[in-house]
Amino acid sequence: MKCTSASKSENEFVKTVKSRINFLILSLVLLAASSRCFAEMSVEIVSKERAKKLGLEFRLKEAGSEAVTVELAFKAEGELKSFFCAELAFRDGAKVLVSSSLREERPGLGHIVVSFSADHTILDKLTLRVVVSEPRLGGDGYDLRVKDFVEPKKSFHG
């Protein structure tokens, strides 16, 4: 009988240790996962001068009587060498009304072009974000307020 009670207490001890080890492992996994998933992206609002230093070039083309196509072209080098994606946001003040990822074109080695078309009257509400590095790991974003880079009225005939 003495052996059975010793076995029970050993079993309880083993269960307690296993339980604590499992809790510790789970805690470490959750800590590691949350630090990667909830990393905050660093965002810079880019001026014309800064865009020029980064090698960001805007092009504007007519796309009908009231619309324009805006292209952003750059080389994936320097601060932009780890280009991840480009996003377009339609804002009303600080509130984002619509946001979408843009598909990039790569017309040449290391060259990237993203574009969108919109009514020329809403360009002042659009922001392009160039995301560098993996966003889940923090990443860096470069916000370009479209109105700071294009003058749509010059492209229209009337």
Secondary structure by P-SEA (a helix, b strand, c coil): caaaaaaaaaaaaaaaaaaaaaaaaaaaaaaaaaaaaabbbbbbbccaaaaaaabbbbbbbbccccbbbbbbbbccccccccccbbbbbbbccccccbbbbbbbbcccccbbbbbccccccccccbbbbbbccccccbbbbbbbcccccccccccccc
